[in-house]
Amino acid sequence: MTKVAAIQMVSGHDIEVNLAEAARLLKEAAERGAKVAVLPENFAVLASSQMQVCGEREAGDSPVVRHFLAAQARALGLWIVGGSMPLASRPDGSSIADRVRACCLVYDDQGREVARYDKIHLFDAMVEDAHGQYKESNAFEPGDQVVTIDTPAGRLGLAICYDLRFPELFRALREQGADWVCLPSAFTWQTGDAHWHALIRARAIENQVWVVAPGQGGQNSERRRTYGHSLVCDPWGKVVSEIEEGPGVALADLSLEYLKQVRTRMPVWEHRRL
């Protein structure tokens, strides 16, 4: 078994303040025995107006957030899944002129960047909250690659927030051998209250994978309240660790032996009729 941490934050506009809070929570996770820690979506900055500037900064001469993640991983001896952050370049190095990509970067315990996933599904929706309309496609370019990576806790499939509503992505991650899937998120309070637990449990059950889902959880700005409820769900659909609101660390032991038992006793993957 390997201990994994889902880190919940209430990020705002100030990058330095957000990074200081992330450092505090990563340290807590490492001290409590985590070997892998997953940060939430937009952990470094949660402000639409700053995404392009931050993305260009990270892709240019001063990659503050990338250096932060590498340094934290190295100093703590911890694998870090970097939630999501804006990047103004594609995986092939080409620049994006007027938008950014929401990227999840993975660092090993030596501080080496070992994987990158660009969020595929963008949140363009109407929500009955103070914000009202969300249109990520105005600021973000979608990714197009399914990504898995071997980690100390097994093979990890990468997904971000709104990806949760698209079961075909999770099927593809399982096809690539995922033992667990991470879902760094910033769900709105309304959509989270309605669907968060149901969707996570469904993705875990139907694909027989562990799901580690850290989120933003609180009042991030005057117009934005996020749902929180960062959690770890086992492959049988049981929530084994959860934080409701505010910053904190949800810890759980991911057992590959238990995963094997679930898949052996109910071999739904072999029973599929396409």
C-alpha positions as CSV (number, residue, x, y, z in Angstrom):
1,M,0.0,0.0,0.0
2,T,1.1,3.5,-0.8
3,K,-0.2,6.6,1.0
4,V,-1.5,9.3,-1.3
5,A,-2.7,12.8,-0.4
6,A,-5.5,14.9,-1.9
7,I,-4.7,18.5,-1.0
8,Q,-7.6,20.9,-0.7
9,M,-7.0,24.7,-1.1
10,V,-8.9,27.9,-1.3
11,S,-6.7,29.7,-3.9
12,G,-7.2,33.3,-4.9
13,H,-5.6,36.0,-7.0
14,D,-2.2,36.2,-5.3
15,I,0.3,33.6,-6.7
16,E,2.8,34.0,-3.9
17,V,0.2,33.5,-1.2
18,N,-1.2,30.5,-3.0
19,L,2.2,28.9,-3.4
20,A,3.1,29.5,0.3
21,E,-0.2,27.7,1.2
22,A,0.6,24.8,-1.2
23,A,4.0,24.4,0.3
24,R,2.5,24.2,3.8
25,L,0.1,21.6,2.8
26,L,2.6,19.5,0.8
27,K,4.9,19.5,3.9
28,E,2.0,18.3,6.0
29,A,1.2,15.5,3.5
30,A,4.9,14.4,3.5
31,E,5.1,14.5,7.3
32,R,2.0,12.3,7.5
33,G,3.5,9.7,5.3
34,A,2.3,10.5,1.8
35,K,4.5,9.3,-1.1
36,V,2.4,11.0,-3.7
37,A,0.4,14.3,-3.3
38,V,-2.1,15.7,-5.7
39,L,-2.8,19.5,-5.7
40,P,-6.2,20.9,-6.9
41,E,-7.0,22.6,-10.1
42,N,-5.7,26.2,-10.4
43,F,-3.8,25.8,-7.2
44,A,-1.3,28.7,-8.0
45,V,-3.9,31.2,-9.3
46,L,-7.7,31.1,-9.5
47,A,-8.4,34.3,-11.5
48,S,-9.5,34.3,-15.2
49,S,-7.8,37.6,-15.9
50,Q,-4.4,36.3,-14.9
51,M,-4.4,33.1,-16.8
52,Q,-2.7,34.4,-20.0
53,V,-0.1,36.3,-18.1
54,C,0.7,33.4,-15.8
55,G,0.8,31.0,-18.7
56,E,3.3,33.1,-20.7
57,R,5.4,33.6,-17.6
58,E,5.6,29.8,-17.1
59,A,6.4,29.2,-20.7
60,G,9.0,31.9,-20.9
61,D,12.0,32.9,-18.9
62,S,10.6,32.8,-15.4
63,P,8.7,29.6,-14.7
64,V,7.9,30.3,-11.1
65,V,5.3,27.6,-10.6
66,R,7.2,24.9,-12.3
67,H,10.3,25.7,-10.3
68,F,8.2,25.6,-7.2
69,L,6.8,22.2,-7.9
70,A,10.2,20.7,-8.8
71,A,11.8,22.2,-5.6
72,Q,9.0,21.0,-3.4
73,A,9.2,17.5,-4.8
74,R,13.0,17.4,-4.4
75,A,13.0,18.9,-0.9
76,L,10.2,16.7,0.5
77,G,11.1,13.5,-1.4
78,L,7.6,13.5,-2.6
79,W,5.9,12.8,-6.0
80,I,3.7,15.8,-6.8
81,V,0.8,15.9,-9.2
82,G,0.6,19.6,-9.9
83,G,-3.2,20.0,-10.1
84,S,-3.5,22.4,-13.0
85,M,-1.8,25.5,-14.1
86,P,-1.9,27.7,-17.3
87,L,0.8,27.2,-19.9
88,A,1.0,29.3,-23.1
89,S,2.7,26.5,-25.1
90,R,1.7,23.0,-26.3
91,P,3.5,19.8,-25.5
92,D,5.4,20.1,-28.8
93,G,6.8,23.5,-27.7
94,S,4.7,25.6,-30.1
95,S,3.3,28.8,-28.7
96,I,-0.4,29.6,-28.2
97,A,-1.1,33.1,-29.4
98,D,-4.3,34.2,-27.6
99,R,-5.1,31.4,-25.1
100,V,-3.4,29.0,-22.7
101,R,-3.8,25.3,-21.8
102,A,-4.8,24.0,-18.4
103,C,-1.9,21.6,-17.7
104,C,-1.3,19.0,-15.0
105,L,2.4,18.5,-14.5
106,V,3.8,15.5,-12.6
107,Y,7.1,15.6,-10.7
108,D,8.9,12.6,-9.2
109,D,10.6,12.7,-5.8
110,Q,13.8,13.9,-7.4
111,G,12.1,17.0,-8.8
112,R,12.0,15.8,-12.4
113,E,9.0,16.6,-14.6
114,V,7.9,13.2,-15.8
115,A,4.4,13.8,-17.3
116,R,2.1,16.5,-18.7
117,Y,-1.6,16.3,-19.3
118,D,-3.5,19.1,-21.0
119,K,-7.2,19.3,-20.0
120,I,-9.3,18.0,-22.8
121,H,-12.9,19.0,-21.8
122,L,-13.5,22.7,-21.2
123,F,-16.2,24.0,-18.9
124,D,-18.6,26.2,-20.9
125,A,-21.8,26.2,-18.9
126,M,-24.5,28.3,-17.2
127,V,-24.6,27.9,-13.4
128,E,-27.0,29.4,-11.0
129,D,-24.4,31.2,-8.9
130,A,-22.9,34.7,-8.6
131,H,-20.6,34.0,-11.5
132,G,-23.4,32.8,-13.8
133,Q,-21.7,31.9,-17.0
134,Y,-18.5,29.9,-17.3
135,K,-16.7,29.8,-20.6
136,E,-13.3,28.3,-20.3
137,S,-12.9,28.1,-24.0
138,N,-12.5,31.9,-24.1
139,A,-9.2,31.6,-22.2
140,F,-8.2,28.0,-22.8
141,E,-7.3,25.7,-25.7
142,P,-8.2,22.1,-25.2
143,G,-5.7,19.3,-25.1
144,D,-6.1,16.1,-27.1
145,Q,-3.9,13.4,-25.5
146,V,-4.7,10.7,-23.0
147,V,-1.9,10.4,-20.4
148,T,-0.9,7.8,-17.9
149,I,2.3,7.5,-15.9
150,D,3.8,4.9,-13.5
151,T,4.1,6.2,-9.9
152,P,4.9,4.6,-6.5
153,A,1.1,4.1,-6.0
154,G,0.6,2.3,-9.4
155,R,-0.1,3.5,-12.9
156,L,-1.8,6.9,-12.7
157,G,-4.3,8.3,-15.2
158,L,-4.6,12.1,-15.4
159,A,-7.8,14.0,-15.7
160,I,-8.9,17.5,-14.6
161,C,-12.3,18.7,-13.2
162,Y,-14.9,18.8,-16.0
163,D,-13.3,15.7,-17.5
164,L,-15.2,13.9,-14.8
165,R,-18.4,14.1,-16.9
166,F,-17.0,12.2,-19.8
167,P,-16.8,8.5,-19.0
168,E,-15.0,7.7,-22.3
169,L,-11.9,9.4,-21.1
170,F,-11.8,7.2,-18.0
171,R,-12.3,4.1,-20.2
172,A,-9.3,5.2,-22.2
173,L,-7.2,5.7,-19.0
174,R,-8.2,2.2,-17.9
175,E,-7.3,0.9,-21.4
176,Q,-3.8,2.3,-20.8
177,G,-3.5,0.4,-17.6
178,A,-4.5,2.9,-15.0
179,D,-4.7,1.6,-11.4
180,W,-5.8,5.0,-10.1
181,V,-7.0,8.3,-11.6
182,C,-6.5,11.8,-10.2
183,L,-9.0,14.5,-10.7
184,P,-7.7,18.0,-9.5
185,S,-10.8,20.2,-9.5
186,A,-12.4,23.5,-8.8
187,F,-16.1,22.5,-9.0
188,T,-18.6,25.2,-8.4
189,W,-20.7,24.8,-5.2
190,Q,-23.9,24.2,-7.1
191,T,-22.6,21.6,-9.6
192,G,-20.5,19.9,-6.8
193,D,-23.5,19.6,-4.5
194,A,-25.5,18.1,-7.2
195,H,-23.1,15.7,-8.9
196,W,-19.6,15.5,-7.4
197,H,-19.9,12.3,-5.3
198,A,-22.2,10.5,-7.7
199,L,-19.8,11.0,-10.7
200,I,-16.6,10.2,-8.8
201,R,-18.1,7.0,-7.4
202,A,-19.5,6.0,-10.8
203,R,-16.1,6.5,-12.5
204,A,-14.4,4.5,-9.8
205,I,-16.9,1.7,-9.9
206,E,-17.4,1.3,-13.7
207,N,-13.6,1.3,-14.3
208,Q,-12.5,-0.4,-11.1
209,V,-9.9,2.2,-10.2
210,W,-9.0,4.3,-7.2
211,V,-9.9,7.9,-7.7
212,V,-8.0,10.7,-5.9
213,A,-9.9,14.0,-6.2
214,P,-8.5,17.1,-4.6
215,G,-10.5,20.3,-5.0
216,Q,-10.8,24.0,-4.3
217,G,-13.1,24.3,-1.3
218,G,-14.3,27.6,-0.1
219,Q,-14.9,31.3,-1.0
220,N,-12.2,32.0,-3.6
221,S,-13.5,35.4,-4.5
222,E,-16.6,37.6,-4.2
223,R,-18.3,35.8,-7.1
224,R,-16.8,32.3,-6.8
225,R,-17.5,29.6,-4.2
226,T,-16.1,26.2,-4.8
227,Y,-17.5,22.9,-3.5
228,G,-14.5,21.2,-1.9
229,H,-15.1,17.7,-0.6
230,S,-11.7,16.6,-1.7
231,L,-11.7,12.8,-1.4
232,V,-10.2,9.4,-2.1
233,C,-12.6,6.8,-3.5
234,D,-11.8,3.1,-3.7
235,P,-12.5,0.8,-6.7
236,W,-15.6,-0.5,-5.0
237,G,-17.0,3.0,-4.8
238,K,-16.4,3.7,-1.1
239,V,-15.2,7.1,-0.1
240,V,-12.3,6.3,2.3
241,S,-11.1,9.8,3.1
242,E,-12.7,13.3,2.7
243,I,-12.4,16.9,3.6
244,E,-15.5,19.1,3.3
245,E,-14.4,22.7,3.2
246,G,-11.3,24.8,3.8
247,P,-7.6,23.9,3.3
248,G,-6.4,20.5,4.4
249,V,-5.1,17.1,3.4
250,A,-7.1,14.0,2.8
251,L,-5.0,10.9,3.1
252,A,-5.5,7.2,2.1
253,D,-3.6,4.1,1.5
254,L,-4.0,2.9,-2.1
255,S,-3.8,-0.9,-2.1
256,L,-3.0,-2.5,-5.4
257,E,-3.8,-5.9,-3.8
258,Y,-7.3,-4.7,-3.0
259,L,-7.7,-3.4,-6.5
260,K,-6.7,-6.8,-7.8
261,Q,-9.3,-8.5,-5.6
262,V,-12.1,-6.2,-6.9
263,R,-11.1,-6.9,-10.5
264,T,-10.8,-10.6,-10.0
265,R,-14.0,-11.1,-8.1
266,M,-16.1,-9.1,-10.6
267,P,-14.2,-9.1,-13.9
268,V,-16.4,-6.6,-15.7
269,W,-13.5,-5.6,-18.0
270,E,-13.5,-9.1,-19.5
271,H,-17.3,-9.2,-19.6
272,R,-17.7,-6.2,-21.9
273,R,-19.6,-6.7,-25.2
274,L,-18.6,-3.9,-27.5
